[in-house]
């Protein structure tokens, strides 16, 4: 005789499988965290190359962060849009010869425009895109 399972028994089985999966994942995380991580360190013959790589990465990152700060959150500046006789405001502030774009401004034809910089992820993705 085949017995039909009601709705609560099926939910109970799903709950048991979820708890079991969480215990397995937790055990794997605990094992790797106490056993020294997922990978071993850098081999001794590559330590010099690895330290050079890290210094280059640090220099490039600090340059990029400085550039973001100087250009109002942009790595690549948006196109300059000059003002008009009616509205003499442009899309960028001239700060000691360096253009800093406004995130929101009124264009020459009295339209409110917004040009918020994209996130850093999207900027780096565009830079390394294959052409």
N, C-alpha and C positions, 0 to 999 in steps of 0.2 A: 504494500500500500504506500503510495507516494503522498507525503504530507506537504502542503503548501506552506511556504515561509511567509510570515506576515511582515509588515513594513518595519516593525521594531527590531526583528531579528536581523534583517539585512543591514540596518543602520549599525547594529551592534558589531557585525562582522567588519564593516568598513572602519569603525572606530578602532577595533583591535589591530587591523592592518596598519592604520595610520600611526598608532602608538608604537607598534613594532618597528616601522620604518624610521620613526624619530629616534628610537633607542639605537638602531643600527648606525644611523648617521652620527648621532652623538658619540657613540663608541669609537667610530673612525676618527672623528675630530679630536677626541681625547687622546687616542693612541698616537696620532701624528704630532700633537702639541707636546707630549711628554717624551717622544722618541727623538726629538731633535729637528723637527720640521719636515717639510716635504722633499727637500733636496739638501744635498751636502753643500758645503761652502765652495769657494773658488779654489781650484787646484793651485798649489804653490807656483807652478811655472806660468800661470796666467794672472797672478796678483798685480803685477806692474801694469799690464794691459787693462785690467779691471779698474784699477785706481785712476788711470788716465781717462777711461770711459766715464767714470763717475764725476771726475773734475770737469770734463767737457759738458756733461749733462747739467751739472750745477751751474756752470757759467752761462749756458744757453738759457736755462730756466730763469736765472736772475736777470739776464738781459731782457727776456720776454716780459717778465713782471714789471721791470722798470719802464719798458716801452708802453705797456698797458696803462701804467699810472700816468705817464706823460701825455698820452694821446686820448685820454678820457675813456678808457676801456676798449680801445680798438687796437688791433695789430695792423690791419690794413685800413687806412682812412677811407671813408665814403667819399663820393665825388663832391667836389666843391660846388655849391649853388649860390651865385651872387645875389644880392638884394636888388631892389629896383629903386627908382626915384620916390615911389610912393611908400615902400617899406624898405628902408636902407639897411636891413639886417640880412646877413648871409647865413649859411648853414654851419659856419665854423667861426670860432673866436680866434682872433689873431693874438696870440700870447707870446710876445717877444720873438716874433717871426715864425713861430710854430703854430700850425693850425690845430685847434682842439674842437672837434665837432660837438654841436649841441645835440642832446638826445631828443629834444622837442623844440621846434621853432616855428615861426610864422614865415612862410615863403613870400616871395615878391608879389604874388597875386593874392595875397591875404588868405592863404590856406594853411591850416595847422598841419605840420608834418612831424612825424615821429621816426627817429632813426636810432633805436636802441641797439647797442652792439650785440652780436650773437654770443652765445656761450663759448667758452674757451675750447670745448670739445668740437664744436662745429667749425671753428676757425682752424684748428690743427688738422681736421679731417680734409678741409678744402686745400690746405697747403700741400699735403702729401698725396693728393689724389693723382692717379695715373692719367696721363694725357696721351 
